[in-house]
């Protein structure tokens, strides 16, 4: 099997990840905006990439947006992403993309040790459930 051709079980995991991601940011019966707790500190300032006049002379924002807290790769990712959409929705899509890539990477790492797709799928499901459990408890609404 090719590295670039995912097994059906991995595609099912991706669909389950998409469903879990959707429920995380669009809980049933809730109309408000849902975002990760870290967005309060690590995403709000990226709106400066869309409007450089935001947060003038704000020492806390200057510190949080410095390379001590936000490395160059993080800043570059958000600089590119905020060209197309607002920072908060971009952070949500970025989390989905990273989750999909993580599941794929886990599958690739496990292939030599678990040739059966079922075993890799179960491991990926445990990874996804662990991730979902940890992120559900770290979500705040506003």
Secondary structure, 3 states (H helix, E strand, C coil): CCCCCCCHHHHHHHHHHHHHHHHHHCCCCCCCCEEECCHHHHCHHHHHHCCCCCCCCCHHHHHHCCCCCCCHHHHHHHHHHCCCCCHHHHHHHHHHHHHHHHHHHHHHHHCCCCCCHHHHHHHHHHHHHHHHHHHHCCEEEC
